[in-house]
Amino acid sequence: MKTLYSMSLAAAVAALLALGVPAPAFSQMMAMTANEHTAMHGQTMEMGTMDKMGDMVGMCAEHADKMGLSEDQTMKMKPLHREMQKKQARFKADLKIAEIELMEIMDVKDFDLEKAGAAVKKIADIKTAHHLEMLKGMKEMRSILTDEQFKKMNKMMSMKMDDKKSPKKRMLKK
């Protein structure tokens, strides 16, 4: 019985590591209900989603004047941003479904390790496809910008990232 528990725990930890989701400490994990585990994973997966493309397009639209974007550039970015939002929504839905399928596989005491492995691979494939889509969108977005506008965008993005990292800086600015 103890060996089976250890194997199940090892498989769960391996699945968590493969999904790139930070696992809580063992004592916290043991105290959680299954629903709390599910809620925690959904939250961390969502926070870890690559959404730099959406930030970049949104920032360009918000600061079009500061960046010196022309009306033509702005019009080219709008459909790109809408398409990006659709892809992001599809990604989140597909990822959530794949995670639920993995949980279904692991619900039984003696779950099928091959099926669990295939489910983990499916999750990784969904993430990889999404990241590649984001990279394509970034490349297309950047092709709309001039070199000077790209430099301004990078500067604004780095300032935004600094603000996210340091809550104290935001408070001092206010």
C-alpha positions in Angstrom: 0.0 0.0 0.0 2.8 2.4 1.0 4.6 1.6 -2.3 1.5 2.3 -4.4 1.0 5.6 -2.5 4.6 6.5 -3.2 4.3 5.7 -6.9 1.1 7.7 -7.2 2.7 10.6 -5.5 5.8 10.4 -7.7 3.6 10.3 -10.8 1.6 13.3 -9.6 4.8 15.2 -8.9 6.2 14.2 -12.3 3.0 15.4 -14.0 3.2 18.7 -12.1 6.8 19.3 -13.1 6.0 18.4 -16.7 3.2 20.9 -16.7 5.5 23.6 -15.4 3.2 24.3 -12.4 4.8 25.1 -9.1 3.7 22.5 -6.6 2.9 23.5 -3.0 5.0 22.1 -0.1 4.2 18.4 0.7 2.4 19.3 3.9 0.3 21.8 2.2 -0.5 19.4 -0.6 -1.6 16.7 1.8 -3.9 19.1 3.6 -5.7 20.2 0.3 -8.9 18.7 -1.0 -9.0 17.6 -4.6 -11.1 20.8 -5.5 -8.4 23.0 -3.9 -5.7 21.3 -6.0 -7.8 21.9 -9.1 -8.4 25.5 -8.2 -4.7 26.1 -7.4 -3.6 24.6 -10.7 -6.0 26.6 -12.8 -4.9 29.8 -11.1 -1.2 29.1 -11.5 -1.5 28.0 -15.1 -3.4 31.1 -16.0 -0.8 33.4 -14.3 2.0 31.6 -16.2 0.4 32.1 -19.6 2.6 33.8 -22.2 0.7 37.0 -23.0 3.5 39.3 -23.9 2.0 39.7 -27.4 -1.3 41.0 -25.9 0.7 43.4 -23.7 2.7 44.7 -26.6 -0.2 45.3 -28.9 -2.3 46.8 -26.1 0.5 49.1 -25.1 1.1 50.2 -28.7 -2.6 51.0 -29.1 -2.7 52.8 -25.7 0.4 54.8 -26.4 0.1 55.3 -30.2 0.8 59.0 -29.9 3.9 58.6 -27.7 5.2 56.0 -30.1 4.5 58.0 -33.2 2.2 55.4 -34.8 0.5 56.5 -38.0 -3.2 55.9 -38.6 -2.3 53.2 -41.1 -0.1 51.4 -38.5 -2.9 51.5 -35.9 -5.4 50.1 -38.5 -3.0 47.3 -39.3 -2.6 46.4 -35.6 -6.4 46.3 -34.7 -7.1 43.0 -36.6 -3.9 41.5 -35.4 -4.9 42.3 -31.8 -8.4 40.8 -32.3 -7.0 37.7 -33.8 -4.5 37.4 -30.9 -7.4 37.7 -28.4 -9.2 34.9 -30.1 -6.1 32.7 -30.1 -5.6 33.4 -26.4 -9.2 32.4 -25.6 -8.9 29.2 -27.6 -5.6 28.4 -25.9 -7.0 28.8 -22.4 -10.0 26.7 -23.2 -8.0 23.9 -24.9 -5.4 23.9 -22.1 -8.1 23.7 -19.4 -9.8 20.8 -21.2 -6.5 18.9 -21.5 -5.8 19.5 -17.8 -9.3 18.2 -16.9 -8.7 15.1 -19.0 -5.4 14.5 -17.2 -7.2 14.8 -13.8 -9.9 12.3 -15.1 -7.1 9.8 -15.9 -5.5 10.2 -12.5 -8.8 10.0 -10.6 -8.6 6.3 -10.3 -6.3 4.6 -7.8 -4.4 2.6 -10.3 -4.4 5.0 -13.2 -2.9 4.2 -16.6 0.6 5.7 -16.7 0.7 5.6 -20.5 -2.6 7.6 -20.8 -1.4 10.1 -18.2 1.9 10.5 -20.1 0.0 11.1 -23.3 -2.2 13.6 -21.6 0.9 15.5 -20.3 2.4 15.4 -23.8 -0.9 16.8 -25.2 -0.7 19.7 -22.7 2.9 20.4 -23.7 1.9 20.3 -27.3 -0.9 22.8 -26.7 1.5 25.2 -24.9 4.2 24.8 -27.6 1.7 25.5 -30.4 0.4 28.6 -28.6 3.9 29.9 -28.0 4.8 29.5 -31.7 1.6 31.4 -32.6 2.5 34.2 -30.2 6.0 34.4 -31.8 4.4 34.7 -35.3 2.1 37.4 -34.0 5.0 39.3 -32.4 7.0 39.1 -35.6 4.1 40.4 -37.7 3.4 43.1 -35.1 7.1 44.2 -35.1 7.1 44.4 -38.9 4.5 47.1 -38.7 6.8 49.3 -36.5 9.7 51.4 -37.6 13.1 50.8 -35.9 12.6 53.9 -33.7 9.0 52.8 -32.7 10.3 49.4 -31.8 13.0 50.9 -29.5 10.3 53.1 -27.8 8.1 50.0 -27.4 10.9 48.0 -25.9 11.7 50.8 -23.5 8.0 51.0 -22.4 7.8 47.2 -22.0 10.9 47.2 -19.8 9.5 50.0 -17.6 6.2 48.1 -17.4 8.0 44.9 -16.4 10.0 46.9 -13.8 6.7 48.2 -12.3 5.3 44.6 -12.1 8.4 43.4 -10.3 8.5 46.2 -7.8 5.2 47.1 -6.0 7.2 49.6 -3.9 8.1 51.6 -7.1 4.5 51.9 -8.1 3.5 53.1 -4.6 6.4 55.7 -4.7 5.2 57.0 -8.1 1.7 57.8 -6.7 
